[in-house]
Each structure stands twice: as structure tokens, then as C-alpha cells.
Amino acid sequence: MTRVRSAIVIGGGIAGPVTALALHRAGITATVHEAYPSTTDGVGGTLALAANGVAALRIVGADQPVTAIGTPIHRTAMSVGRRRFDLPGLPDVGPMQAVHRNELHRVLHERAVAEGVVITHGRRLVDVHESDDGVTARFADGSTATADVLIGADGIRSTVRTLIDPDAAGPRFTGLLGFEAVARHEVDAAPGTMTFAFGRGGYYLYWPEPGGGTRWGVNLPQDRPMSLTEARAVPAEEWLRILRAAYGDDDPGGELMRTSSAADLRVVGSMHIMPPVRHWHRGRMVLVGDAAHAPSNSSGQGASLAIESAVQLARCLRDLPDIPAAFAAYERLRRGRVERIAARAARINQAKAPGPVARTLMPLLMPLLIRTAMNPEKTLGPELRYRIDWESPVAAGAAAG
């Protein structure tokens, strides 16, 4: 059996607490170190948690607390111009859950603490020292932590990724800026129906909010990336003016934005995607979640893939006899799956950010997008039905996922 008995997890967002929970179940003690001084109150918008992500949460006993805060999406539809049509579903696959990122952080944090996981805040990683006996993390406040392995769950701007590979590529801007709000306008759609709309101004989506009104999200085409601080420095009234001008002629997009208030508008920030990361691990360090793979939000799988990778990493560390073998098996199980999904999402982005070139290609892109959406068995079935077999031991030559 593996000699790994302890782990340092860097990052307390989604992948971090799930990694710690999975390691706990594997008999490995993990501590989570988060750079923010507290939970990420108010950061981020609503994210999709797919059926495969919920299944992975079930392994660590977090599925019920998470679905309790989610809005189940049982049906999807697509709107292109004035055309709107229902999309076929997969009857044997559970609903997607629409969950606010901050609420998901809170629930996963509470679940990890309840299992005895220690989570510290205000710990920003600055350096790592490896030895034959372990790895020591050094934090900006002067404190240190030592364990057998160090796991980077620290997101798309991962410090651990640069420590593994100083020349590693960073995230790429998708050309989209995200916004979210709840409109007073009631759309003509059954509860639990999410509509993906491709309007004249760009892409948006919406669904009836259980408490009344309609929740909508917009991917506004943007020439340059903006930091969240920079984007939130722009008055909400100004952003609403821009959004109403861009989407005002769309139905129901224009009405959704006209009946939303500046007080309710949430600036989600610039959308990024991670290009393939060359090195997922080195020595006693390894990446998990967005630090290793962050498909664009077009995939609907970012959070679910992070959760899956956290569980698979713990499974490999549990079953394989040494750290190099465990890390190699983990990458082999995960890389192919996450890169296939990222490639699919990148193709969708071409239709979501309609610049001059994309507008010219739109007549060609849209039929392809519609055919893909109308054939979920081929395109989404393997993604959504993916399940991790926690009870089966991992072999050193584990087949790719």
C-alpha cells in the first residue's frame, strides 16, 4: 500500500474541500489552506453541477447537502433568433443542479469540517521545499506546513502549477464577460427549464426562479479581459445600460434586462479557459481541479470535472504503492476526459462571442450546434453517465478515463 499518510491541500474553493473529504475516506489526513481570509462571500455566480458531478459528491457524502441548495434543471431548450425548441434529454440521467458558487463553497466547507478536516484561512502559498521524507509549504504569513504530498487545488491562477512548471501557460481569456441577475419578468417556460439563447447581441441563458421571477446569465462579448475588481468598479447602472443596448431587441432577453435592477446585478467577471497543462505533477506535488483543467463555462462541466478529479486522485493515492505511480495513474485516468470536454466547449464559444468573423461563420456554426444539442445520446451521454468506481482498486496501468 502507499506510504502516503498526510496531505497539504492548497485552495479552499470547490476542489480543495472535496479532495480533503476523499482523502479522509481513503485514510489519508489532509489539511486545507486557503489564501482568502474567509469563505468567498459574494464571489462568482451560479454554476451548473452535472449528474456525473453529483455522483462523485455521493462518494464523499456531500451530494445531499449540495442538492438541497440547488435548483434542479429537468429540461433544456434552445432559442435561436425567433426560433425556440425543446431539446431532448437523457431519461436515465438525473437533473443538472444550478448552484450558487458561494453556497457550494459554504456547504463543502461545512461538510469537510464536520468530517474533522482542518481548514485554515489567510494562508497564501509562496514556496515549497521537498525532501526525501516529505514536502513543506511556506506561507506569506511566515507559517509552514509539512506532509507527504502537496495538492494544488488553487484554481486557474495556481501558484502550485508554477512551482511544478515555472514555464506553465496561464489561463486564456475567452472573449466573454459574465453577468447574472433575477428579473421581475416571468418567462413562458415550465419550472426546471433552462433555455440557451443565441441573440443578436450574444449568448444568454435563463430559467424560472423557484421564488419568482427569472434568473438569467449573460456572456457579453468583450475585447479585453477585466479583473473582477476592475469590472465591479464600473457602476452597475452602466453595465445594465450596456446590456440593454446589446440585448434589447432579443425576446425575452431585452425584457429580462429591462426588468432587472442594478442592485440585483452580479458581475461574475471575465471568462477564462485553461489550455492543456503540460505537467500535472512533479515530485511530491500534484494539481487537481481548475489548476490542471478549466474548460470554459460552455462545457457545463467545470465544477463536476474538478470534483471527479479530486475523488480519483484520492483513490490513486489510496491504492498505489508509491507517489510517482499514484500521480501517473491519476493523470492517465483524467487527462483524456477533461481535454475532450474542454475541446467541445471551445467549439461552442465560437458561437457565444459573435465578433465579425464569428458572425460570418454563424450560418455554418449554428446548424452544427443545433445538431449537437439534438443528439445528446452521442454528445453528452458518455459525459453525464461517467461514474467513478470507488470500491474497485486502481491498478498501476489504469486505463484512461
Residue pairs with C-beta under 8 A, 6 or more apart in sequence:
1 318
1 319
1 321
2 317
2 318
2 319
2 320
2 321
2 322
2 323
2 326
3 148
3 322
3 323
4 28
4 148
4 149
4 317
4 323
4 326
5 27
5 28
5 29
5 148
6 28
6 29
6 30
6 134
6 147
6 148
6 149
7 19
7 20
7 23
7 28
7 29
7 30
7 31
7 147
7 148
7 149
7 150
7 151
7 317
8 30
8 31
8 33
8 135
8 137
8 145
8 146
8 147
8 149
8 150
8 151
9 16
9 19
9 20
9 23
9 30
9 31
9 32
9 33
9 151
9 153
10 16
10 33
10 125
10 137
10 150
10 151
10 152
10 153
10 154
10 159
10 160
11 32
11 33
11 34
11 35
11 152
11 153
11 154
11 155
11 158
11 289
11 291
12 32
12 33
12 34
12 36
12 39
12 105
12 109
12 119
12 121
13 34
13 40
13 105
13 153
13 155
13 289
13 290
14 101
14 104
14 105
14 108
14 289
14 303
14 306
14 307
15 153
15 288
15 289
15 290
15 291
15 306
15 307
15 309
15 310
16 32
16 34
16 153
16 154
16 289
17 32
17 105
17 108
17 109
17 111
17 112
17 117
17 119
18 56
18 57
18 60
18 62
18 108
18 306
18 307
18 310
18 311
19 30
19 151
19 153
19 288
19 289
19 310
19 313
19 314
20 30
20 31
20 32
20 112
20 117
20 119
21 60
21 61
21 62
21 108
21 111
21 112
21 115
21 117
22 59
22 60
22 310
22 311
22 313
22 314
22 315
23 29
23 30
23 314
23 317
24 30
24 115
24 116
24 117
25 59
25 60
25 314
25 390
26 314
26 315
26 317
26 318
27 318
28 314
28 317
28 318
29 147
30 117
30 151
31 117
31 118
31 119
31 120
31 145
31 147
32 112
32 117
32 118
32 119
32 120
33 119
33 120
33 123
33 125
33 137
33 139
33 145
34 119
34 120
34 121
34 122
34 123
35 122
35 123
35 124
35 125
35 154
36 121
36 122
37 121
37 122
38 121
39 102
39 105
39 106
39 109
40 101
40 102
40 105
41 102
42 102
43 101
43 102
43 228
44 100
44 101
44 102
44 268
45 100
45 101
45 178
45 180
45 217
45 266
45 268
46 98
46 99
46 100
46 101
46 180
46 215
46 217
47 98
47 99
47 100
47 101
47 104
47 297
47 302
47 303
48 73
48 96
48 97
48 98
48 99
48 300
48 301
48 303
48 304
49 66
49 70
49 96
49 97
49 98
49 99
49 104
49 303
49 304
50 96
50 300
50 301
50 304
50 383
50 384
51 93
51 94
51 95
51 96
51 384
51 385
52 301
52 304
52 308
52 383
52 384
52 385
52 386
52 387
53 301
53 303
53 304
53 305
53 307
53 308
54 63
54 66
54 67
54 94
54 97
54 304
55 63
55 386
55 387
55 388
56 304
56 307
56 308
56 310
56 311
56 388
57 63
57 66
57 307
59 311
59 388
59 390
60 111
60 311
61 111
61 115
62 107
62 108
62 111
65 107
65 110
65 111
66 97
66 99
66 104
66 107
66 108
67 97
69 99
69 100
69 103
69 104
69 107
70 97
70 98
70 99
71 97
71 98
71 99
71 192
71 207
71 209
71 210
72 95
72 96
72 97
72 98
72 192
73 95
73 96
73 97
73 98
73 192
73 193
73 194
73 207
74 89
74 95
74 192
74 193
75 86
75 87
75 89
75 190
75 192
75 193
75 194
76 86
76 87
76 89
76 193
76 194
76 195
76 196
77 84
77 85
77 86
77 87
77 189
77 193
77 194
77 195
77 196
78 84
78 85
78 87
78 195
78 196
78 197
78 198
78 370
78 373
79 195
79 196
79 197
79 198
79 199
80 197
80 198
80 366
80 370
81 198
81 199
82 251
84 195
87 373
87 374
87 376
88 374
88 375
88 376
89 376
90 376
90 377
90 380
90 381
90 384
90 385
92 385
93 381
93 384
93 385
95 192
96 194
96 300
98 194
98 207
98 215
104 303
109 119
112 119
113 119
122 141
123 139
123 140
123 141
123 143
124 139
124 140
124 141
124 159
125 137
125 138
125 139
125 140
125 154
125 159
125 160
126 138
126 139
126 140
126 159
127 137
127 138
127 163
128 135
128 136
128 137
128 138
128 150
128 160
128 163
128 285
129 135
129 136
129 138
130 136
130 283
130 284
130 285
134 146
134 147
134 148
134 284
135 146
135 147
135 148
135 149
135 150
135 283
135 284
135 285
136 144
136 145
136 146
137 144
137 145
137 146
137 150
138 144
139 145
148 284
148 323
149 284
149 285
149 286
149 317
149 323
150 160
150 284
150 285
150 286
151 160
151 285
151 286
151 287
151 288
151 313
152 158
152 159
152 160
152 161
152 163
152 164
152 285
152 286
152 287
152 288
152 291
152 292
153 287
153 288
153 289
153 291
153 306
153 310
154 160
154 161
154 291
155 289
155 290
155 291
155 294
156 170
156 171
156 272
156 274
156 290
156 291
156 294
157 170
157 171
158 287
158 290
158 291
160 285
160 287
160 291
161 168
161 277
161 287
161 291
161 292
162 168
163 285
164 279
164 280
164 281
164 282
164 285
164 287
165 277
165 278
165 279
165 282
168 277
168 278
168 279
169 274
169 275
169 277
169 278
171 272
171 273
171 274
171 294
172 272
172 273
172 274
172 275
173 224
173 225
173 270
173 271
173 272
174 270
174 271
174 272
174 273
174 296
174 349
174 353
175 221
175 222
175 223
175 271
175 349
175 353
175 355
176 202
176 203
176 219
176 220
176 221
176 222
176 270
176 271
176 349
176 352
176 353
177 219
177 220
177 221
177 222
177 226
177 231
177 268
177 269
177 270
177 271
178 217
178 218
178 219
178 220
178 267
178 268
178 269
178 270
178 271
178 297
179 217
179 218
179 220
179 239
179 243
179 265
179 266
179 267
179 268
180 215
180 216
180 217
180 218
180 265
180 266
180 268
181 215
181 216
181 257
181 260
181 261
181 264
181 265
181 266
182 209
182 213
182 214
182 215
182 216
182 260
182 264
183 213
183 214
183 215
183 216
183 255
183 256
183 257
183 259
183 260
184 213
184 259
184 260
185 213
185 214
185 252
185 255
185 256
185 258
185 259
186 208
186 212
186 213
186 214
187 195
187 206
187 208
187 214
187 252
187 256
189 195
189 206
189 207
189 208
190 208
191 208
191 210
192 207
192 208
193 207
193 208
194 205
194 206
194 207
195 205
195 206
195 207
196 203
196 205
196 373
197 203
197 204
197 205
197 206
197 250
197 253
198 351
198 352
198 366
198 369
199 247
199 249
199 250
199 253
200 247
200 249
200 250
201 220
201 221
201 246
201 247
201 248
201 249
201 250
201 253
202 218
202 219
202 220
202 221
202 246
202 247
202 352
202 353
202 354
203 218
203 219
203 351
203 352
203 353
204 216
204 217
204 218
204 219
204 247
204 250
204 253
204 256
205 216
205 217
206 214
206 215
206 216
206 217
206 252
206 253
206 256
207 214
207 215
208 214
208 215
209 215
214 252
214 256
216 253
216 256
216 257
216 260
217 268
218 243
218 247
218 253
218 257
219 271
219 297
219 352
219 353
220 242
220 243
220 246
221 353
221 354
221 355
222 270
225 270
225 272
226 269
226 270
227 269
227 270
228 267
228 269
228 270
231 267
231 269
231 270
232 267
234 267
235 262
236 262
236 263
236 265
236 267
237 262
239 262
239 265
239 267
240 257
240 260
240 262
240 265
243 257
244 254
244 257
244 258
247 253
247 254
247 256
247 257
248 254
248 257
248 258
271 296
271 297
272 294
272 296
273 294
273 295
273 296
273 342
273 345
273 346
273 349
274 290
274 292
274 293
274 294
274 295
274 342
276 339
276 342
277 287
277 291
277 292
277 293
280 286
280 287
280 292
280 327
280 330
280 331
280 335
281 287
281 327
281 328
281 330
281 331
284 323
286 313
286 327
286 330
288 306
288 309
288 310
288 313
289 305
289 306
289 309
289 310
290 302
290 306
292 309
292 334
292 338
293 305
293 306
293 309
293 334
293 335
293 338
293 339
293 342
294 302
294 342
295 301
295 302
295 305
295 338
295 341
295 342
295 345
295 346
296 302
296 342
296 345
296 346
296 348
296 349
297 345
298 345
298 346
298 348
298 349
298 352
299 305
299 341
299 342
299 344
299 345
299 348
301 341
301 345
301 383
305 337
305 338
305 341
308 334
308 386
308 388
309 330
309 334
309 338
311 388
311 390
312 330
312 333
312 334
312 388
312 401
313 330
315 388
315 390
315 394
316 326
316 327
316 329
316 330
316 333
316 394
316 398
317 323
317 326
317 330
318 394
319 326
319 393
319 394
320 326
320 329
320 394
320 396
321 396
325 396
328 396
329 394
329 395
329 396
329 397
329 398
332 398
332 399
332 400
333 394
333 398
333 399
333 400
333 401
334 401
335 400
336 400
336 401
337 386
337 400
337 401
341 383
344 379
348 369
350 358
350 361
350 365
351 358
351 362
351 365
351 366
351 369
354 362
358 365
372 379
373 379
386 401
